[in-house]
């Protein structure tokens, strides 16, 4: 019986994490299997109660976003300016992602791909232009302050992660409350976004995805070297010769 209960608890935690990364519809994540099994009603008091439980237990609390809470139409295009700095590689892109005709500048995108490269493998991946556009909006809104990138592309074992697909970024801005970044990112959502806040680490996760949109707060301690974030078994990093 004890073994069965532990298995059920493991499945519940796994489903909650999948909701954060994939935006899986269904339950508001909490620390008990009975609560997680209940479908989200969108009730504000239920969400607040879930957040309190998550904070006390150091766990993630997440919920899908109803269409009524989203923008009715996408925001107007940003300036295209983006200055983003990789905390892992101490490398920076300071670019305008748009050409004069409004198309994407492929050279600017290549610079961003380089800054976003995987910390563990050193590999690069095309970063989704929808995500890059959102980051340019954030850059504009906060007065051209440099975005700091904690995690971009991740060549990892868990392929369901948005980071694996180049559609997610974990960011912060020096001197700016992460809750303000989270709030503004949420205001850009016309459907198909994930926004997560990590209070203990002090960053905001932003991604683009298939609807429904998803929100979460993760009160746990970050573990960037968790096994599912490591490169696939057998992968051997080959650094370029100096």
C-alpha positions as CSV (number, residue, x, y, z in Angstrom):
1,X,0.0,0.0,0.0
2,X,2.8,2.4,0.9
3,X,4.5,1.7,-2.4
4,X,1.3,2.4,-4.3
5,X,0.8,5.7,-2.6
6,X,4.4,6.7,-3.4
7,X,3.9,5.8,-7.0
8,X,0.7,8.0,-7.2
9,X,2.5,10.9,-5.6
10,X,5.3,10.6,-8.1
11,X,2.8,10.7,-11.0
12,X,1.1,13.8,-9.6
13,X,4.4,15.7,-9.3
14,X,5.4,14.7,-12.8
15,X,2.0,15.9,-14.2
16,X,2.4,19.3,-12.5
17,X,5.9,19.8,-14.0
18,X,4.6,18.8,-17.4
19,X,1.9,21.4,-17.1
20,X,4.5,24.1,-16.5
21,X,6.7,23.0,-19.4
22,X,4.0,22.0,-21.8
23,X,0.9,23.9,-20.7
24,X,-1.0,20.7,-20.3
25,X,-4.7,21.5,-19.5
26,X,-6.3,20.0,-16.5
27,X,-5.4,20.5,-12.9
28,X,-4.1,23.3,-10.7
29,X,-0.9,21.8,-9.4
30,X,-0.6,21.4,-5.6
31,X,1.1,19.3,-3.0
32,X,-1.5,16.6,-2.6
33,X,-2.8,14.1,-5.2
34,X,-6.5,14.7,-4.3
35,X,-6.2,18.5,-5.0
36,X,-4.2,18.0,-8.2
37,X,-6.9,15.7,-9.5
38,X,-9.5,18.4,-9.4
39,X,-10.0,20.3,-12.6
40,X,-9.3,24.0,-12.5
41,X,-12.3,26.2,-12.1
42,X,-10.5,29.5,-12.5
43,X,-11.7,30.6,-9.1
44,X,-9.4,33.3,-7.7
45,X,-9.7,32.1,-4.1
46,X,-8.8,28.5,-5.1
47,X,-5.7,29.8,-6.8
48,X,-4.7,31.9,-3.8
49,X,-5.2,28.8,-1.6
50,X,-3.1,26.7,-3.9
51,X,-0.3,29.4,-3.9
52,X,-0.3,29.4,-0.1
53,X,0.0,25.6,0.0
54,X,2.8,25.6,-2.5
55,X,4.7,28.3,-0.7
56,X,4.5,26.4,2.6
57,X,5.6,23.2,1.0
58,X,8.2,24.6,-1.4
59,X,6.5,23.2,-4.4
60,X,5.1,24.4,-7.8
61,X,1.6,25.7,-8.1
62,X,0.2,26.1,-11.7
63,X,-3.0,26.7,-13.6
64,X,-4.2,27.1,-17.2
65,X,-5.4,30.5,-18.3
66,X,-9.0,31.0,-19.5
67,X,-9.5,32.8,-22.8
68,X,-11.3,35.7,-20.9
69,X,-8.0,36.5,-19.1
70,X,-6.1,36.9,-22.4
71,X,-5.6,39.8,-24.8
72,X,-8.3,40.0,-27.5
73,X,-5.6,40.6,-30.1
74,X,-1.8,40.5,-30.3
75,X,0.2,43.6,-29.2
76,X,1.6,45.9,-31.8
77,X,5.2,45.0,-32.9
78,X,8.0,46.1,-30.6
79,X,10.9,48.3,-31.6
80,X,12.9,45.1,-32.4
81,X,15.7,46.2,-30.1
82,X,17.1,43.6,-27.8
83,X,20.1,43.5,-25.5
84,X,20.4,40.1,-23.8
85,X,23.3,38.7,-21.8
86,X,24.1,35.1,-21.1
87,X,25.1,34.6,-17.5
88,X,26.5,31.2,-18.4
89,X,28.8,32.3,-21.2
90,X,29.3,35.9,-20.3
91,X,28.3,36.7,-23.9
92,X,25.9,39.4,-25.1
93,X,23.7,40.2,-28.1
94,X,22.8,43.8,-28.7
95,X,20.7,43.8,-31.9
96,X,17.6,44.9,-33.7
97,X,15.8,41.8,-34.7
98,X,14.0,43.6,-37.6
99,X,15.1,44.8,-41.0
100,X,13.8,48.1,-42.2
101,X,10.9,46.4,-44.0
102,X,9.8,44.6,-40.8
103,X,11.2,41.2,-41.7
104,X,13.5,39.4,-39.3
105,X,17.3,40.1,-39.6
106,X,18.9,36.7,-39.9
107,X,22.2,37.9,-38.6
108,X,20.6,39.3,-35.5
109,X,18.8,36.0,-35.0
110,X,22.1,34.1,-35.3
111,X,23.6,36.3,-32.6
112,X,20.7,35.5,-30.3
113,X,20.9,31.8,-31.1
114,X,24.6,32.0,-30.0
115,X,23.8,33.7,-26.7
116,X,21.0,31.1,-26.1
117,X,23.3,28.1,-26.6
118,X,23.1,25.1,-24.2
119,X,25.2,25.5,-21.1
120,X,25.9,21.8,-20.8
121,X,26.5,20.8,-24.5
122,X,27.6,24.0,-26.1
123,X,25.1,23.4,-28.9
124,X,23.0,26.1,-30.6
125,X,19.4,25.9,-31.8
126,X,17.1,28.3,-33.7
127,X,15.2,30.3,-31.1
128,X,11.5,30.8,-31.9
129,X,11.0,34.3,-33.3
130,X,7.7,34.6,-31.4
131,X,9.7,34.3,-28.2
132,X,12.4,36.8,-29.4
133,X,9.6,39.3,-30.2
134,X,8.2,38.9,-26.7
135,X,11.7,39.6,-25.3
136,X,12.0,42.7,-27.4
137,X,8.6,43.9,-25.9
138,X,10.0,43.3,-22.4
139,X,13.2,45.2,-23.3
140,X,11.2,48.2,-24.6
141,X,8.9,48.2,-21.6
142,X,11.7,48.3,-19.0
143,X,13.5,51.2,-20.6
144,X,16.1,49.4,-22.6
145,X,17.6,47.6,-19.5
146,X,19.7,44.6,-20.4
147,X,17.9,41.2,-20.0
148,X,20.0,38.6,-18.2
149,X,19.5,35.0,-19.5
150,X,19.8,32.2,-17.0
151,X,18.7,29.4,-19.3
152,X,17.8,29.4,-23.0
153,X,18.2,26.4,-25.3
154,X,18.8,23.1,-23.4
155,X,19.9,19.9,-25.2
156,X,18.5,17.6,-22.5
157,X,17.0,14.2,-21.9
158,X,13.5,15.5,-21.2
159,X,12.4,16.5,-24.7
160,X,9.0,17.7,-23.6
161,X,10.7,20.9,-22.2
162,X,10.1,24.1,-24.0
163,X,13.8,24.9,-23.5
164,X,14.6,21.8,-25.6
165,X,12.6,23.2,-28.5
166,X,14.1,26.7,-28.4
167,X,10.8,28.3,-27.3
168,X,11.7,29.3,-23.7
169,X,13.8,31.7,-21.8
170,X,14.5,32.2,-18.0
171,X,15.3,35.8,-17.5
172,X,15.8,38.6,-15.0
173,X,16.6,42.3,-15.2
174,X,19.0,43.8,-12.7
175,X,17.2,46.2,-10.3
176,X,13.7,45.1,-11.5
177,X,11.3,43.1,-9.3
178,X,10.7,39.8,-11.1
179,X,7.0,40.1,-10.3
180,X,6.9,43.2,-12.5
181,X,8.5,41.3,-15.4
182,X,6.0,38.5,-14.9
183,X,3.0,40.8,-14.8
184,X,4.1,42.6,-18.0
185,X,4.9,39.3,-19.8
186,X,1.4,38.1,-18.9
187,X,-0.1,41.3,-20.4
188,X,1.3,40.3,-23.8
189,X,-0.5,37.0,-24.0
190,X,-3.1,36.7,-26.7
191,X,-2.9,32.9,-26.4
192,X,-0.1,30.4,-26.4
193,X,2.2,31.6,-23.7
194,X,3.7,30.2,-20.5
195,X,4.8,32.4,-17.8
196,X,6.4,31.1,-14.6
197,X,7.9,32.9,-11.5
198,X,10.6,31.4,-9.4
199,X,10.8,33.4,-6.2
200,X,13.6,31.6,-4.5
201,X,15.9,32.0,-7.5
202,X,14.6,35.4,-8.6
203,X,13.8,34.9,-12.3
204,X,10.8,34.6,-14.7
205,X,10.3,31.9,-17.3
206,X,8.7,32.9,-20.5
207,X,7.8,30.6,-23.4
208,X,5.6,30.2,-26.4
209,X,3.5,27.1,-26.9
210,X,0.3,25.6,-28.2
211,X,-2.8,26.9,-26.3
212,X,-3.9,26.9,-23.6
213,X,-1.7,29.4,-21.9
214,X,-0.3,28.4,-18.5
215,X,0.9,30.2,-15.4
216,X,2.8,28.9,-12.4
217,X,4.9,29.8,-9.4
218,X,7.7,27.4,-8.3
219,X,8.7,27.8,-4.7
220,X,11.2,24.9,-4.8
221,X,15.0,25.3,-4.9
222,X,16.3,25.4,-8.4
223,X,18.4,22.4,-9.5
224,X,19.9,23.2,-12.9
225,X,21.8,19.9,-12.9
226,X,18.8,17.7,-12.4
227,X,19.1,14.4,-14.2
228,X,16.4,15.1,-16.8
229,X,18.2,18.4,-17.7
230,X,21.4,16.6,-18.6
231,X,22.3,15.9,-22.2
232,X,21.1,12.5,-23.6
233,X,23.1,9.5,-22.4
234,X,26.2,8.9,-24.5
235,X,26.6,12.5,-25.6
236,X,30.1,13.8,-25.3
237,X,30.8,17.5,-25.5
238,X,33.5,18.6,-27.9
239,X,34.6,22.2,-27.4
240,X,36.2,24.0,-30.3
241,X,39.9,24.2,-30.3
242,X,41.4,27.5,-29.1
